[in-house]
Amino acid sequence: MSQEGMSNTAEAVATPNDWNGFVSDWASDKQTFSVPWGKAMMWIFLLSDTFIFSCFLTGYMNVRISTTEPWPFPSEVFALHLFGQDIPLILIAIMTFILITSSGTMALAVNYGYQRDRRKTAILMLITALFGASFVGMQAFEWTKLIEEGVRPWSNPFGAPQFGSSFFMITGFHGMHVSAGVIYLLVVASKVWRGHYESKGYEIVEITGLYWHFVDLVWVFIFAFFYLW
Amino acid sequence: MATAEGQQHPLSLYLKIWALLFVLSTFSYLVDYLQFEGYMRWTLIIIFMWLKAGLIVSIFMHMAWERMALILAILLPPLFLAVLVGMMAIEGGYTTMTRNIFFGPGG
């Protein structure tokens, strides 16, 4: 412990230039990101998730370009018959607004967390989780409707069979993220409620928020490329 | 801004961004509802998509207030995806062409 007074350079020179030195050079106590480690790790996880979702969306783009059959028109496939008329894409629009609303309540929860208002933080996280659960519910409804209409991963009555495989893969993986997010939110919210983070600080709410906003972010791209394009 | 107690910003900022996201989502829905077609449709979809994504990442996810080290570590790597998208678009076009030649009418 007495050597710690040395500068980084002196320390590097002091260690032997072999495998032990190599390890200590890379393992030495240098910090790159001036944020809590949990936040840095969440960002790195989200970066890897960005690549996964991008691969799915790129795969979807590729099969949509390369199919010689006409692509089903999402505006009509996802229309709902309400108030005596067909409204295009209405369920998807509602799902979009629900997810944005939940992002807003999450942002407020983060804010109240740092103000150390446990009650408001937990309640806002609970509301966020409820919005998330209702999103998953609507997605289940949408899947049921499409399956009843004969949409399968290998075929569908509207056109190119790749439509079904892209749809179930992309929205399924996103829905799984939302479901996991709801559980994550409920766990953290209950810990906030019990005062588990009074001594640790409330960074965890912001970290949970990062995940939740990311789920909303991915939906922005799915909405644009799968439903609107 | 990044103090010991983390990211603290005025509540009104979040509410404004929230309202803005609602407006932008309405616009993107209207692109479909008003049945814009062709390049106009694709341009509008992309504009509203990037505006929404930018607001979520910069304000809600606090990227605007993070240090450069974190911003670049997270936002630069996804740029490589543009290469993947470009290659797959070219490959998709080539596949369509060969399918049309071998399986299309008169093929």
Interface residues (C-beta under 8 A of the other chain):
Chain A: T32 F33 S34 V35 A40 W43 I44 L46 L47 T50 F51 S54 C55 T58 G59 M61 N62 V63 R64 I65 S66 T67 T68 S75 P88 L89 A93 T96 F97 I100 S103 G104 M106 A107 L108 V110 N111 Y114 Q115 G201 Y202 E203 E206 G209 L210 H213 F214 D216 L217 V220 F221 F223 A224 Y227 L228 W229
Chain B: A2 E5 G6 Q7 Q8 H9 L11 Y14 L15 I17 W18 L21 F22 S25 S28 Y29 V31 D32 Y33 Q35 R41 W42 I45 I46 F48 M49 K52 A53 I56 V57 I59 F60 M61 H62 E66 R67 A69 L70 A73 I74 P77 P78 L81 L84 V85 M88 A89 E91 G92 G93 T95 T96 R99 N100 F103 G104
